[in-house]
């Protein structure tokens, strides 16, 4: 399958019925590599309640409950999200993405700017860069654990602990293990495809400028959006406001209330 054949993305919708529904643009939330829409459930529920906006949390291709399909690259993921917008007849949306999901959000905004009301990017920049070693380590660690087909999640966690020290990241990886009919844990992700696709995650195959309202939230101790990348951010997103919080790449987990407040304020003004 190629980028001319987008896949139908699995999603969860947070919304109010009837006259209570907000007329403001819906918000599409795009997770990062090895994540899923379920990781963003609390985030979406809280912001939906605070803003009354409709939220859609999406599983990108090869993640969560969405179909497995090659290639796994930004053009294909962007085409999937654009197809979702068209399928659901969303005339105007706000895109919110973390890491891989942030780059997909950028791609959609640069490809379909007239349908994007605003952009919220969490810890990624519009640049080509080497894939971070932690990303490579994470997917290979998950492959190793899944290949062992452990019987218990606890044992799987112990296996991961020897490779991945960060507890939040371990929990994210474990969320991708599901119990099969044989009683053992298996990966629900096409890990061989994702490992093969790692180089594409550092790519940024888009051109152009998105001049709409843009919020970029970065972790002070993350190197995904270093100061050296800020000229690139302002070149592609000239209206960008940048918020820097104490934390790393998983800033929405480490500083959840600060991120929620920053996003809520941005949505109130846009």
Buried (B, 14 or more C-beta within 10 A) or exposed (E): EEBEEBBEBBBBEBBEEEEEEEEBBBBBBBBBBBBBBBBBBEBBBBBBEBBBBBBBBBBBBBBBEBBBBBBBBBBBBBBBBBBBBEEEEBEEBBBBBBBBBBBBBBBBBBBBBEBBBBBBBBBBBBBEBEBBEEBBEBBBBBBBBBEEBBEEEEEBBEBBEEBBEBEEBBBBBBBBBEEEEEEBBBBBBBBEBBBEBBEBBBBBEBEEEBEBBBBBBBBEEBBBBEEEBBEBBBEBBEBBEBBBBEBBBBBBBBBBEBBBEBBBEBBEEB
